Amino acid sequence: MNVALIGYGYWGPNVAKNIYANKQLKLHTICDLKESRLEKAKNLYVEHSNYEVDYKKLLAKPEIQAIAVAVETSAHFQIVKDALNAGKHVYVEKPFTATVKEAEELTALASSKGLIIHVDHIMMYHPCIQKIRELITSGDLGELLYIEAMRMNLGQIKKDVSAMADLAVHDLSIIDYLSDGKEPFYIKAVGEKKYNPKESLTFLMLRYHDFIAHIQSSWISPLKERKLIVAGTKKMVVFDDIKPSTEKLTIYDKGVDVLAGSDVEYEDYAVKTRVGDIWIPYIPEQDALYNSLEHFANCIRTNKQSDSGPEQAIRVLKILEHADNTMNA
Ligand SMILES: NC(=O)c1ccc[n+]([C@@H]2O[C@H](COP(=O)([O-])OP(=O)(O)OC[C@H]3O[C@@H](n4cnc5c(N)ncnc54)[C@H](O)[C@@H]3O)[C@@H](O)[C@H]2O)c1
């Protein structure tokens, strides 16, 4: 299946590499407005791809079945809309669109044309996040208590989106995936603007029916952190994406036991902390971006909606939009 990639800036080269590596996909054309970016692509892919500045020319080509979009978020809407109108399936980088309204319009358009939209909520395709989901569904973790996510580093401060829209979108898609699409009934964010029109640092708090979540997103941190704590009543898991692939996931048999029975004396504590084994499970080494593109290709081949399709993306965008509209209020 021929795919054309639009956007070869910072992230586009990773998407190109994984399209090129995929047996179901063929990297037909790389497109970028900037000649300098196309020169970089040409040095790498030489005659294995075509190169184009004007994305509209790609859309007119019937041999291209799908478009991968890796341009700035604010430019997603128009390009995805044009691609769908030209009858192409769409892989689009996160966040899907800048607003819920745009996302709803594109969703209706794709559905009316029978086309697939796959949003690259890449973390859902990470083997460690898939393992955490397994631990939850098998009951090993117990009931979900809280999720704490930290995604911080110094830069790159973007102009068109806040750190929350750019970074928390990963964590919100993880929570959506781990909780089977649960939606929060309490959403509150505080943020600091200082260096650009949108916030460079945000703390987002969420209350779901049976658990709570806290998400830190920052481009003004002295440390680079990509950490997720998922705490259940039986076990707790820490996913540290900065660590080497074999050490990213740690499971702690730690928690709080509720004491019951005749040996619990009056005024004695009725709960007791539990400190047990700590282990690092074997997780097969896989590239999450490769898995995400493979899922996109499978969805087109089997005509199935993507697990990270527009429905999920709209749930995530609704949280971001509400948090943005009520920021610091
Ligand atoms: N999945 C992830 O982990 C991940 C990581 C980083 C970025 N991203 C996403 O990837 C997307 C791109 O981010 P980036 O950091 O690479 O941005 P970037 O600004 O570095 O690159 C965007 C590129 O798109 C090109 N472009 C813009 N409009 C175009 C058009 N109309 N036609 C052709 N080319 C056009 C620009 O010239 C630029 O080279 C964003 O949606 C971002 O959120 C995803």
The ligand as an ORCA input file, in Angstrom:
! r2SCAN-3c Opt
* xyz 0 1
  N       4.214     10.632     18.539
  C       5.161     11.332     19.136
  O       5.762     10.889     20.112
  C       5.506     12.684     18.592
  C       6.717     13.298     18.944
  C       6.992     14.567     18.418
  C       6.066     15.205     17.588
  N       4.903     14.571     17.299
  C       3.889     15.239     16.442
  O       4.380     15.300     15.105
  C       3.865     16.477     14.469
  C       5.045     17.274     13.915
  O       5.817     17.725     14.981
  P       7.342     18.177     14.742
  O       7.912     18.412     16.077
  O       8.001     17.248     13.802
  O       7.119     19.581     14.000
  P       8.178     20.358     13.104
  O       7.749     21.781     13.106
  O       9.574     20.017     13.491
  O       7.968     19.743     11.630
  C       6.816     19.960     10.873
  C       7.219     19.903      9.394
  O       6.037     19.955      8.617
  C       6.284     20.791      7.485
  N       5.008     21.321      6.996
  C       4.145     22.168      7.616
  N       3.064     22.429      6.846
  C       3.253     21.713      5.698
  C       2.501     21.568      4.510
  N       1.343     22.220      4.321
  N       2.995     20.778      3.526
  C       4.176     20.128      3.676
  N       4.941     20.241      4.789
  C       4.484     21.018      5.780
  C       7.205     21.890      7.996
  O       7.924     22.490      6.937
  C       8.111     21.094      8.948
  O       9.278     20.619      8.310
  C       3.054     17.225     15.536
  O       1.704     16.872     15.394
  C       3.591     16.669     16.842
  O       2.652     16.726     17.895
  C       4.607     13.332     17.756
*
